[in-house]
């Protein structure tokens, strides 16, 4: 199960991604918004990322106008490693090398077809571990306020 969320600007793209997930037979839970009324991306990004951190969802897919704001908010949730991507390669590498557990996409930056390729790359890639696990450990140490070398 995947978490999905957006603000008002990302809503049309979120709806398109939901259809794509349905076509792939992938289960998801929508954490809002469901209206085009202006709203705050941080609220909905946090809801989806909290579900990931509680173990209710495997990963999160987030949309706002650029993807930037919602990714910054997501990365403030302890344990979230959110990548803001406009291309499939970065989405796949975010999973493979950074064990990203959230993806942010900008609805005003990419079209629906490209967004589907980005989502597929993110969902289909697996964390490679090895030397990358050490680096992810360093990222998590920074999050805990620890010194790293």
N, C-alpha and C positions, 0 to 999 in steps of 0.2 A: 504494500500500500504506500502510495506517495501522497505527500501534502502538496497542495497547490493554492496559491493566493495571489492577489493583485490589488492595486489601488484602481481608481476610476480610469486612469489613462491606460493601464494594462489590461483592463477588463476584456476588450475584444480579443486580444491575443490569448489571454487565459482561456476564454471560451473555445477558441480554435484549438489550443493545445489539449483541452479536455476532450474534444472530439477525436483528436489524433490518438490520445491515450485509449479511448474507447475502442477505436479501430484496431489497436494493437492488443486489446484485451487486458490492459493494465488498469488495476484498481487505483483509485485516488480518492482523497477527501478534500473538498473545497473549503478553505478557511476564509473566504470572502475576498473582496467585496462582491456583491451581486447587483450593484446599482451604479449608474453612471454619474451619480451625484459626487461632487468633489469630496475626497476623503484622504486620510493620511496613510501612506504606504507602510510606515513603521508599524502601525497597529496590526495590519494583516500579515506582514512579513514575520512579525514576532509570533503570531498565533501559529503559523505553519511551522516555524522553526522550533517552537516549544513542543509541538507534537513529535517532531523528529527526536528531540532530546529526551522526551518521555518514553520513547520507543514505540509510539503508536504508528509512526510512519518511518519508512526507510530513509527517504530523502525528501527534499522540498524543491519545488519549481515555483519561482516567484517572477512576477511581471510588474513593471511600472513604466513610465514614459521612456526612460533611458536604461533602466536596469540598475543604474548606479545607486540611487537613493535607497532602494529596497535592499540592495546587497550590503550597503554600509550598515543599515539597521540590522539585517540578518546576522552580520558578523559581530554584532554586540551581544548576541545570545551566546552564552558560554557553551563551548563545544561545537559551535557551527563554523564550518569552513565554506563560505559561499563564494562562488566564482561568478562574475558578471561577464557573460560571453556574447559575442556577436558572430562567432564562427564555430563550426563543429569541432575543429582541431583543438581549440582551447578548452572546449567543454570536455572532450575526451581526456586530454592531458590533465585537466583539473581533477578528474577522477583517478587517473592512473598514477599520477605523481603526488598529488596533494590530498588524496582521499576526500575530495570535496563532497559534502553532504547536502549542499544546497546550490541551486543554479538560479541566476537572475538573468532575465532577458528584457531588453528595452523594446516596447511595442512601437515606439516612434523611430527605432533604429533598424529593426529587421522586419521583413515581411513574414507572413504565416508559413510559407513553404520552408524558408530558411530556418525559422524557429523550430519547425518539426525536425529538421536535420540536426539542429543543435540539441534538442531534447533527446533524440535517439542516440546521439553520440554520448551524451551524459548518462543516460540510462543503461546503455549497453557496455560501457567501459568498466573495467574492474581495477581496483587499487592494486598496484604491483608490489607493494611492500618493499622489502630489502632496504637499500639505502634511502628510499623515500620514506620508509617508516621512521627512520632516525630524524629526518627533516620535519615530518609531521609532529613527532614528539617535541622537537624544538619549538615549533609553532605553538603547541599546547602549553609548553613551559612558559613561553612569553605571556600567554593568556593568564596563567596563574601568577604572573609577576616574578617569575624566577629569572635568575641570570643564566645566560647560555654562552658557550664559547664555540 
